[in-house]
Amino acid sequence: MTDRCPICGSDNGCALKEPGTKANECWCFHAKFPQELLALVPEEARNKSCICRHCTEGFSSAEESSSPADPRS
């Protein structure tokens, strides 16, 4: 596993990348990764590299702001 985000190239902050930390919980255990975000990961990095929190939260925020308003409100 690499310590770089496959989307932006920055440190992905994965708690599991350090030896002996497999018992630690990582922020990503509770994160939602939309299929559209996962599709941005290059084929050669899939299932080998963690997407960073910045890309995950940025994608989710952009997705929410581009969603149409709820007509019930």
matplotlib code that plots the C-alpha trace (Angstrom):
import matplotlib.pyplot as plt

x = [0.0, 1.3, 1.1, 0.0, -3.5, -4.0, -6.1, -4.1, -0.7, -0.6, -0.1, -3.3, -3.1, -3.9, -3.6, -3.0, 0.1, 2.4, 3.6, 1.9, -1.1, -3.6, -5.6, -5.9, -9.0, -8.6, -10.9, -11.8, -13.5, -16.6, -16.2, -18.5, -16.7, -19.1, -18.6, -17.9, -15.0, -13.6, -13.8, -11.2, -8.6, -6.3, -6.6, -3.1, -3.7, -7.1, -7.2, -3.6, -3.8, -6.1, -7.9, -7.0, -9.6, -9.2, -10.2, -13.0, -14.5, -14.0, -15.8, -18.7, -19.0, -19.0, -21.5, -23.8, -23.6, -24.4, -27.4, -30.8, -32.6, -35.2, -38.6, -40.1, -38.3]
y = [0.0, 3.5, 6.5, 8.8, 9.6, 8.3, 11.3, 14.3, 12.7, 14.1, 12.0, 10.1, 10.0, 6.3, 4.9, 1.4, 2.3, 2.0, -1.5, -2.7, -0.3, -2.7, -2.6, 1.2, 2.7, 5.0, 7.9, 6.1, 3.2, 5.5, 7.5, 7.2, 6.8, 7.5, 5.3, 8.5, 9.3, 5.7, 5.9, 8.7, 6.3, 5.1, 1.4, 0.6, 2.2, 0.6, -1.5, -0.5, 3.2, 5.1, 8.2, 11.1, 12.8, 16.1, 14.5, 12.5, 15.4, 17.8, 15.4, 14.9, 18.7, 19.4, 16.7, 18.1, 21.6, 20.5, 18.4, 20.0, 21.6, 19.5, 20.7, 19.9, 22.6]
z = [0.0, -0.8, 1.5, -1.4, -2.5, -6.0, -6.9, -5.7, -4.8, -1.2, 2.0, 2.4, 6.2, 6.3, 9.9, 8.5, 6.4, 9.4, 10.4, 13.6, 13.4, 11.9, 15.1, 14.9, 13.5, 10.5, 9.6, 6.4, 8.3, 8.6, 5.4, 2.4, -0.9, -3.8, -6.9, -8.9, -6.6, -6.8, -10.6, -10.5, -9.1, -11.8, -12.5, -11.4, -7.9, -7.3, -4.0, -3.4, -2.4, 0.0, -1.2, 1.2, 3.5, 1.6, -1.7, -0.1, 1.8, -1.1, -3.5, -1.0, -0.5, -4.2, -4.8, -2.2, -3.5, -7.0, -6.0, -6.8, -3.9, -2.1, -3.4, -0.1, 1.7]

ax = plt.figure().add_subplot(projection="3d")
ax.plot(x, y, z, "-o")
ax.set_aspect("equal")
plt.show()
